[in-house]
Amino acid sequence: MKYYISQTIVELIDGRLTGREVVLTRADAKVDKDSARLQNVKLFKSKLQALGIENLHVNKYDKKRYNKLVREQNKYRKEVKLTVADIAEMTKQAVESDLLAKDCDD
C-alpha cells in the first residue's frame, strides 16, 4: 500500500476563511522502493513536524483524490508573464517616484 503526506492550509482572505490541502510528498517509490510505505512516511512526517511544519496528515493513496489535489495545487504555481505594457507601467511609476524624491530633497 502507498501513502503520502499532505498539509492543510487555512487562510483568512478578504474576511473569508478558506482552506486547501497541499501534497508534500510523492505517493510512488521512484527512487527508493520502500519510500511510500506507511512506516517510512510516518517517520518522515515526524521529521517535518520537528522542523515546525504544522497541520500534516498521512493519507492512503487513492489515485482519484491524489491527482485531484495535485491538479488543484498546480493552479497556485502558475506564473503570470510580464508584458511590455507591464514594464512600461513599472518604468512610469519609477520615474514618478524619482521626481517626487527630488522634490522632497529641496
PABA-890997 format. One line per 3 residues: number of its first residue (from 1); their letters; for each residue x, y, z of N, C-alpha, C. Coordinates in nm, 4 decimals, padded with zeros to 6 digits. Each point is the difference from the previous one (the first is absolute). Layout:
! PABA-890997
NUM) a) X/Y/Z/X/Y/Z/X/Y/Z; ...
END
This chain:
! PABA-890997
1) mky) 00.0832/-00.1179/00.0000/-00.0832/00.1179/00.0000/00.0878/00.1243/00.0000; -00.0424/00.1042/-00.0711/00.0757/00.1246/-00.0090/-00.0640/00.1071/00.0870; 00.0845/00.0871/00.0519/-00.0452/00.1109/00.0838/00.0744/00.1268/-00.0409
4) yis) -00.0591/00.1144/00.0346/00.0638/00.1286/-00.0271/-00.0346/00.0975/00.1109; 00.0750/00.1084/00.0079/-00.0211/00.1024/00.1028/-00.0601/00.1232/-00.0655; -00.1024/00.0546/00.0645/-00.0603/00.1245/-00.0478/-00.0080/00.0984/00.1161
7) qti) -00.0181/00.1258/-00.0356/-00.0111/00.1062/00.0999/-00.1280/00.0778/-00.0258; -00.0725/00.0309/00.1059/-00.1197/00.0817/-00.0108/00.0381/00.1440/00.0305; -00.0356/00.0895/-00.0925/00.0294/00.1424/00.0160/-00.1324/00.0744/00.0153
10) vel) -00.0153/00.0705/00.1107/-00.1204/00.0784/00.0264/00.0410/00.1463/00.0009; -00.0690/00.0832/-00.0819/00.0349/00.1412/-00.0130/-00.1241/00.0864/00.0138; 00.0208/00.1233/00.0425/-00.1057/00.0985/00.0069/00.0260/00.1010/-00.1104
13) idg) -00.0785/-00.0065/-00.1091/00.0186/00.0863/-00.1154/-00.1257/00.0844/-00.0185; 00.0164/00.1316/00.0082/-00.1112/00.0945/-00.0156/-00.1162/-00.0323/00.0933; 00.0314/-00.0368/00.1230/-00.1038/-00.0272/00.0982/-00.0647/-00.1368/-00.0138
16) rlt) 00.0452/-00.0802/-00.0949/-00.0558/-00.1349/-00.0200/00.1038/-00.1035/00.0400; -00.0436/-00.1012/00.0693/00.0866/-00.1091/00.0399/00.0074/-00.1012/-00.1140; 00.1194/-00.0249/-00.0518/00.0174/-00.0953/-00.1096/00.1008/-00.1057/00.0415
19) gre) -00.0165/-00.1176/-00.0552/00.0914/-00.1093/00.0303/00.0336/-00.0785/-00.1249; 00.1198/-00.0556/-00.0010/00.0418/-00.0843/-00.1117/00.0977/-00.1031/00.0527; 00.0113/-00.1079/-00.0746/00.0905/-00.1071/00.0375/00.1098/-00.0099/-00.1053
22) vvl) 00.1244/-00.0091/00.0449/00.1147/-00.0022/-00.0885/00.0757/-00.1316/00.0209; 00.0325/-00.0670/-00.1077/00.0770/-00.1239/00.0068/00.1472/00.0357/00.0154; 00.0660/-00.0543/00.1021/00.1404/00.0305/00.0247/00.0944/-00.1091/-00.0500
25) tra) -00.0453/-00.1248/-00.0009/00.0860/-00.1092/-00.0450/-00.0683/-00.0780/-00.1109; 00.0803/-00.0690/-00.0774/-00.0533/-00.0831/-00.1081/-00.0594/-00.1283/00.0580; -00.0952/-00.0548/-00.0707/-00.0631/-00.1233/00.0444/00.0594/-00.1214/-00.0696
28) dak) 00.1079/00.0190/-00.0737/00.0628/-00.1133/-00.0663/00.1435/-00.0161/00.0508; 00.0600/-00.1078/-00.0376/00.1339/-00.0322/00.0481/00.0972/-00.0048/-00.1166; 00.0202/00.1126/-00.0672/00.0888/00.0017/-00.1163/00.1460/-00.0161/00.0403
31) vdk) 00.0411/00.0620/00.1079/00.1399/-00.0043/00.0393/00.0277/-00.1192/00.0920; -00.0792/-00.0107/00.1035/00.0182/-00.1061/00.0989/-00.1267/-00.0843/00.0026; 00.0136/-00.1301/-00.0157/-00.1188/-00.0860/-00.0090/-00.0834/-00.0006/00.1271
34) dsa) 00.0602/00.0351/00.1143/-00.0735/-00.0001/00.1266/-00.0417/00.1394/00.0449; 00.0196/00.1015/-00.0829/-00.0245/00.1378/00.0445/-00.1472/00.0315/00.0222; -00.0915/-00.0723/-00.0611/-00.1426/00.0285/00.0156/-00.0666/-00.0918/00.1020
37) rlq) 00.0782/-00.0783/00.0727/-00.0568/-00.0861/00.1041/-00.0420/00.0824/00.1196; -00.1007/-00.0470/00.0720/-00.0569/00.0744/00.1125/00.1048/00.0337/00.1057; 00.0844/-00.0955/00.0350/00.0998/00.0220/00.1038/00.0953/00.1137/-00.0382
40) nvk) 00.0467/00.0018/-00.1230/00.0933/00.1043/-00.0450/-00.0684/00.1352/-00.0136; -00.1248/00.0009/-00.0439/-00.0735/00.1251/-00.0138/-00.0258/00.0614/00.1372; -00.0340/-00.0821/00.0982/-00.0216/00.0510/00.1362/00.1296/00.0566/00.0583
43) lfk) 00.1113/-00.0660/-00.0284/00.1290/00.0489/00.0481/00.0316/00.1357/-00.0621; -00.0231/00.0134/-00.1289/00.0270/00.1274/-00.0672/-00.0949/00.1093/00.0504; -00.1244/-00.0376/00.0298/-00.0961/00.0977/00.0541/00.0498/00.0532/00.1343
46) skl) 00.0531/-00.0875/00.0834/00.0513/00.0461/00.1300/00.1195/00.0927/-00.0175; 00.0827/-00.0240/-00.1027/00.1126/00.0891/-00.0270/-00.0488/00.1374/-00.0456; -00.1036/00.0023/-00.0841/-00.0561/00.1273/-00.0448/-00.0620/00.0769/00.1161
49) qal) -00.0670/-00.0718/00.0901/-00.0586/00.0666/00.1165/00.1090/00.0553/00.0910; 00.1132/-00.0690/00.0096/00.1112/00.0489/00.0811/00.0579/00.1288/-00.0584; -00.0125/00.0169/-00.1313/00.0449/00.1234/-00.0644/-00.0963/00.1159/00.0236
52) gie) -00.1196/-00.0305/00.0504/-00.0974/00.1042/00.0307/-00.1132/00.0116/-00.1009; -00.0113/-00.0937/-00.0914/-00.1093/00.0022/-00.0973/-00.1230/-00.0585/00.0668; -00.1105/00.0740/-00.0060/-00.1229/-00.0406/00.0701/-00.1050/-00.0536/-00.0959
55) nlh) -00.1029/-00.0585/00.0568/-00.1176/-00.0500/-00.0715/00.0358/-00.1042/-00.1064; 00.0822/-00.0975/00.0369/00.0391/-00.1067/-00.0914/-00.0896/-00.1215/00.0180; -00.0215/-00.0721/-00.1096/-00.0844/-00.1190/00.0031/00.0632/-00.1091/-00.0842
58) vnk) -00.0087/-00.1246/00.0469/00.0412/-00.1148/-00.0794/-00.1259/-00.0556/-00.0650; 00.0015/-00.0098/-00.1328/-00.1173/-00.0452/-00.0748/00.0309/-00.1267/-00.0776; -00.0978/-00.0863/-00.0064/00.0105/-00.1197/-00.0824/-00.0196/00.0416/-00.1452
61) ydk) 00.0791/-00.0554/-00.0886/-00.0041/00.0390/-00.1414/-00.1304/-00.0446/-00.0650; -00.0750/00.0979/-00.0483/-00.1182/-00.0225/-00.0823/00.0245/00.0806/-00.1264; 00.0134/-00.0682/-00.1125/00.0434/00.0648/-00.1233/-00.0845/00.1220/-00.0348
64) kry) -00.1311/-00.0125/00.0097/-00.0902/00.1090/-00.0388/00.0191/00.1221/00.0889; 00.0048/-00.0209/00.1312/00.0144/00.1113/00.0946/00.1386/00.0634/-00.0100; 00.1026/-00.0832/-00.0101/00.1379/00.0498/-00.0085/00.0188/00.0863/-00.1247
67) nkl) -00.0455/-00.0480/-00.1139/00.0153/00.0765/-00.1242/-00.0808/00.1293/00.0032; -00.1159/-00.0017/00.0646/-00.0812/00.1214/00.0132/00.0745/00.1049/00.0833; 00.0628/-00.0429/00.1092/00.0759/00.0923/00.0840/00.1193/00.0585/-00.0750
70) vre) 00.0698/-00.0831/-00.0761/00.1166/00.0474/-00.0752/-00.0432/00.1008/-00.1062; -00.1093/-00.0279/-00.0708/-00.0499/00.0948/-00.1013/-00.0392/00.1316/00.0643; -00.0655/-00.0059/00.1146/-00.0454/00.1209/00.0686/00.1182/00.0851/00.0458
73) qnk) 00.1028/-00.0629/00.0547/00.1130/00.0793/00.0496/00.0851/00.0530/-00.1139; -00.0054/-00.0601/-00.1163/00.0736/00.0531/-00.1149/-00.0563/00.1339/-00.0450; -00.1261/00.0265/00.0297/-00.0604/00.1288/-00.0352/00.0684/00.1141/00.0748
76) yrk) 00.0500/-00.0277/00.1212/00.0648/00.1033/00.0807/00.1432/00.0250/-00.0451; 00.0582/-00.0883/-00.0796/00.1391/00.0119/-00.0414/00.0172/00.0686/-00.1344; -00.1076/00.0242/-00.0705/00.0113/00.0605/-00.1317/00.0488/00.1437/00.0143
79) evk) 00.0928/00.0367/-00.0859/00.0549/00.1345/00.0028/-00.0615/00.0835/-00.1113; -00.0202/00.1271/00.0295/-00.0507/00.0923/-00.1005/00.1201/00.0675/-00.0635; 00.0116/-00.0102/-00.1317/00.1148/00.0569/-00.0695/-00.0168/00.1506/-00.0154
82) ltv) 00.1124/00.0710/00.0076/-00.0015/00.1448/-00.0166/-00.0198/00.0360/-00.1464; -00.0775/00.1021/-00.0223/-00.0188/00.0508/-00.1357/00.0718/00.1340/-00.0131; 00.0099/00.0489/-00.1210/00.0646/00.1299/-00.0236/-00.0777/00.1105/00.0710
85) adi) -00.1322/-00.0129/00.0026/-00.0826/00.0998/00.0681/00.0283/00.0012/00.1502; 00.0233/-00.1157/00.0607/00.0339/-00.0064/00.1421/00.1330/00.0691/00.0280; 00.0972/-00.0233/-00.0865/00.1318/00.0628/00.0173/-00.0093/00.1510/-00.0173
88) aem) -00.0808/00.0441/-00.0959/-00.0190/00.1440/-00.0208/-00.0639/00.0639/00.1224; -00.0969/-00.0673/00.0592/-00.0675/00.0514/00.1193/00.0978/00.0076/00.1178; 00.0832/-00.1010/00.0163/00.0980/00.0006/00.1093/00.1030/00.1099/-00.0208
91) tkq) 00.0412/00.0222/-00.1238/00.0953/00.1068/-00.0310/-00.0605/00.1358/00.0306; -00.1256/00.0180/-00.0368/-00.0699/00.1261/00.0256/-00.0082/00.0266/00.1501; -00.0312/-00.1035/00.0766/-00.0093/00.0158/00.1451/00.1369/00.0323/00.0597
94) ave) 00.1059/-00.0608/-00.0537/00.1342/00.0271/00.0514/00.0411/00.1434/-00.0278; -00.0315/00.0495/-00.1185/00.0334/00.1378/-00.0358/-00.0761/00.0970/00.0894; -00.1289/-00.0265/00.0226/-00.0809/00.0874/00.0863/00.0522/00.0002/00.1429
97) sdl) 00.0417/-00.1147/00.0502/00.0502/-00.0059/00.1374/00.1339/00.0720/00.0119; 00.0835/-00.0039/-00.1059/00.1267/00.0747/00.0014/-00.0264/00.1492/00.0002; -00.0984/00.0468/-00.0754/-00.0341/00.1421/-00.0035/-00.0508/00.0456/00.1346
100) lak) -00.0803/-00.0831/00.0645/-00.0512/00.0345/00.1324/00.1130/00.0022/00.1025; 00.0935/-00.0910/-00.0134/00.1131/-00.0046/00.0940/00.0870/00.1242/-00.0151; 00.0191/00.0490/-00.1230/00.0794/00.1203/-00.0219/-00.0684/00.1225/00.0572
103) dcd) -00.1347/00.0050/-00.0081/-00.0736/00.1123/00.0573/00.0117/00.0040/00.1518; 00.0079/-00.1167/00.0636/00.0089/-00.0067/00.1454/00.1373/00.0454/00.0494; 00.1043/-00.0187/-00.0802/00.1340/00.0386/00.0421/00.0168/00.1519/00.0040
106) d) -00.0723/00.0732/-00.0840/00.0147/00.1467/-00.0070/-00.0579/00.0704/00.1167
END
